[in-house]
Amino acid sequence: MDTAATDLVFRTATDADVDELVALIESAYRGDSSRAGWTTEADILEGQRTDPEGVRAVIKAADSRLITVEQDGRVVACCQLAHRGDHAYFGMFAVSPAVQGAGLGRTVMAEAERQAREDWGVGEMRMTVISVREDLIAWYERRGYRRTGRMTPFPYGDERFGIPRRDDLQFELLVKALAVPPA
């Protein structure tokens, strides 16, 4: 896949996208299909990563958007972008395992950062990542994010977020300063 190609379409998700987005997110993180890419969480979590209600809630949330990326008429990536005062939150990031490793993730992240800067004028992007995902955290660090050491508990017992296969899961806050364009 040539992610530099101009055939990528970035748009805000609608209710009509919910089922396709749930399938994309699940395929990138859970189950055997996720093992085709490198972002799998299948070794640390079983069960679902999200559900239609969770995706619909992100689509409907105020000051939030679910950026959907299409190529050749099919959804190949997505991410949540939420305006939270002086910063934006980046989440629900998924790239189809069939096209991982070709630079699409970098392209999606750059677009999300651009939208946060230009549309909301925020100076920082934040995200949370499961702290044992060292490979994924290293990927974010190569894109300018830094670990803060600030942890929040994993929601053990809430199967909407998956069924943990280990007892040491927690989320770490990662941050990146964004250069805000002059007013």
C-alpha positions as CSV (number, residue, x, y, z in Angstrom):
1,M,0.0,0.0,0.0
2,D,1.3,3.4,-0.9
3,T,0.2,5.6,1.9
4,A,1.6,8.7,0.1
5,A,-1.1,8.1,-2.5
6,T,-3.7,10.7,-2.8
7,D,-6.5,8.1,-2.8
8,L,-6.9,8.2,1.0
9,V,-10.2,9.8,2.0
10,F,-10.3,11.2,5.6
11,R,-13.8,11.9,6.9
12,T,-15.8,12.0,10.1
13,A,-17.6,8.8,10.9
14,T,-21.4,8.6,10.8
15,D,-23.9,6.0,12.3
16,A,-23.8,4.2,9.0
17,D,-20.1,3.4,9.7
18,V,-20.5,1.8,13.1
19,D,-20.5,-1.9,12.1
20,E,-17.6,-1.5,9.7
21,L,-15.6,0.4,12.3
22,V,-16.3,-2.2,15.1
23,A,-15.0,-4.9,12.7
24,L,-11.9,-2.9,11.8
25,I,-11.0,-2.1,15.5
26,E,-11.6,-5.7,16.5
27,S,-9.5,-7.1,13.6
28,A,-6.6,-4.8,14.6
29,Y,-6.4,-5.8,18.3
30,R,-8.2,-9.0,19.1
31,G,-8.5,-12.6,18.0
32,D,-6.6,-14.5,15.4
33,S,-7.2,-11.9,12.6
34,S,-5.2,-9.4,14.6
35,R,-2.1,-11.5,14.5
36,A,-1.7,-10.6,10.8
37,G,-0.6,-7.2,12.0
38,W,1.8,-6.0,14.8
39,T,-0.8,-4.2,17.0
40,T,-2.5,-7.3,18.4
41,E,-3.4,-7.4,22.0
42,A,-4.5,-11.0,21.7
43,D,-1.7,-12.2,24.0
44,I,-2.8,-9.9,26.9
45,L,-6.6,-9.6,26.4
46,E,-9.4,-11.7,25.1
47,G,-12.9,-10.8,24.3
48,Q,-14.0,-7.5,22.6
49,R,-12.1,-4.3,22.2
50,T,-15.2,-2.3,21.5
51,D,-18.8,-2.7,20.6
52,P,-21.4,-0.8,18.5
53,E,-22.5,1.2,21.5
54,G,-19.0,2.3,22.3
55,V,-18.3,3.4,18.7
56,R,-21.6,5.2,18.5
57,A,-20.9,7.0,21.7
58,V,-17.7,8.4,20.3
59,I,-19.4,9.5,17.1
60,K,-22.2,11.3,19.1
61,A,-19.9,12.8,21.8
62,A,-19.7,16.6,21.9
63,D,-16.2,18.0,21.0
64,S,-15.3,14.6,19.5
65,R,-14.9,13.0,16.1
66,L,-14.1,9.6,14.9
67,I,-11.8,10.1,11.9
68,T,-12.4,7.4,9.3
69,V,-9.9,6.7,6.6
70,E,-11.0,5.0,3.3
71,Q,-9.0,3.7,0.5
72,D,-10.5,2.2,-2.7
73,G,-14.0,2.5,-1.1
74,R,-13.2,0.5,2.1
75,V,-12.4,1.7,5.6
76,V,-8.7,0.9,6.4
77,A,-8.1,3.0,9.5
78,C,-9.7,5.2,12.1
79,C,-9.0,7.2,15.2
80,Q,-10.9,9.2,17.8
81,L,-10.0,12.8,18.4
82,A,-11.6,14.6,21.4
83,H,-11.2,18.3,22.3
84,R,-10.5,18.5,26.0
85,G,-9.8,22.2,26.8
86,D,-6.1,22.9,26.3
87,H,-5.4,19.5,24.7
88,A,-6.8,16.8,22.4
89,Y,-7.2,13.1,23.3
90,F,-6.2,10.6,20.6
91,G,-7.8,7.2,20.9
92,M,-9.6,4.3,19.3
93,F,-6.8,4.1,16.8
94,A,-6.9,1.2,14.4
95,V,-5.3,0.3,11.1
96,S,-6.4,-2.8,9.2
97,P,-3.8,-5.6,9.8
98,A,-3.7,-6.2,6.0
99,V,-2.1,-2.8,5.5
100,Q,-0.1,-2.3,8.7
101,G,3.6,-1.6,8.4
102,A,3.3,0.5,5.3
103,G,3.1,4.0,6.9
104,L,-0.6,4.4,7.1
105,G,-0.6,4.8,10.9
106,R,1.9,7.6,10.6
107,T,-0.3,9.3,8.1
108,V,-3.4,9.0,10.2
109,M,-1.7,10.3,13.3
110,A,-0.3,13.3,11.4
111,E,-3.7,14.1,10.1
112,A,-5.2,13.9,13.6
113,E,-2.5,16.1,15.0
114,R,-3.1,18.6,12.2
115,Q,-6.9,18.7,12.9
116,A,-6.3,19.2,16.6
117,R,-3.9,22.1,16.0
118,E,-5.9,23.8,13.2
119,D,-9.5,23.1,14.3
120,W,-9.1,23.5,18.1
121,G,-5.8,25.4,18.5
122,V,-4.6,22.9,21.2
123,G,-0.9,22.7,22.1
124,E,-0.8,19.1,23.2
125,M,-2.1,15.7,22.2
126,R,-2.6,13.0,24.9
127,M,-3.4,9.3,24.8
128,T,-3.3,6.3,27.1
129,V,-1.7,3.0,26.2
130,I,-1.6,-0.3,28.1
131,S,1.8,0.0,29.8
132,V,3.0,-3.5,28.9
133,R,2.7,-2.7,25.2
134,E,6.4,-1.7,24.9
135,D,6.5,-2.2,21.1
136,L,3.5,0.1,20.6
137,I,4.8,2.7,23.1
138,A,8.2,2.7,21.3
139,W,6.3,3.4,18.0
140,Y,4.6,6.4,19.6
141,E,7.9,7.6,21.1
142,R,9.4,7.6,17.6
143,R,6.6,9.9,16.6
144,G,7.3,12.4,19.4
145,Y,5.2,11.2,22.2
146,R,6.7,10.8,25.6
147,R,5.9,8.6,28.5
148,T,4.7,10.5,31.6
149,G,4.8,7.6,34.2
150,R,1.2,8.6,35.1
151,M,-0.9,5.5,35.3
152,T,-4.6,4.7,35.6
153,P,-6.0,1.3,36.4
154,F,-7.3,-1.1,33.8
155,P,-11.0,-1.7,34.2
156,Y,-10.8,-5.3,35.4
157,G,-14.2,-6.9,35.6
158,D,-15.7,-4.8,32.8
159,E,-15.8,-7.1,29.8
160,R,-16.6,-4.2,27.5
161,F,-12.9,-3.6,27.5
162,G,-11.8,-7.2,27.2
163,I,-10.9,-10.1,29.4
164,P,-7.4,-9.7,30.8
165,R,-5.0,-12.6,30.5
166,R,-2.7,-11.1,33.1
167,D,-3.0,-9.1,36.3
168,D,-0.6,-6.3,35.8
169,L,-2.4,-4.2,33.2
170,Q,-2.7,-0.4,33.5
171,F,-2.8,2.6,31.2
172,E,0.1,5.0,30.9
173,L,-0.5,8.6,29.7
174,L,1.6,9.6,26.7
175,V,1.8,13.3,25.6
176,K,3.1,15.2,22.6
177,A,3.5,19.0,22.3
178,L,1.9,20.3,19.1
179,A,3.1,23.5,17.4
180,V,0.0,25.7,17.3
181,P,-0.3,27.8,14.1
182,P,-0.2,31.5,14.7
183,A,-3.6,33.2,15.0
